[in-house]
Amino acid sequence: MEQDLASQTIAKQIIRSGTSVSANYRAACLAKSRKDFINKLRITAEESDETTHWIELLIDSELFPSQKLLPLKQESEELTRIFLSSIKTAHDNS
């Protein structure tokens, strides 16, 4: 029973932060200025990194088969690196 509650709690956090990534990225694409774009992209990167955290927690807890989670973790890490790189590029070009 406790494992079900823990799994559900972590799953809700992954859904929340994971969907926040796309919403914040969309907001960044509609930014009013370069500074606004960078700030919104920082939030996007933070949410992406948070998603990675929750996936790692799920892997470490062994509540779900890690072979199914590792590709999601890798993709989340890649997205975070892309967002951070985009922030650096935008900052360098300002």
Secondary structure, DSSP 4 states (H G I P E B T S, - for coil): -HHHHHHHHHHHHHHHHHHHHHHHHHHHHT-SSHHHHHHHHHHHHHHHHHHHHHHHHHHHHTSS-HHHHHHHHHHHHHHHHHHHHHHHHHHHT-
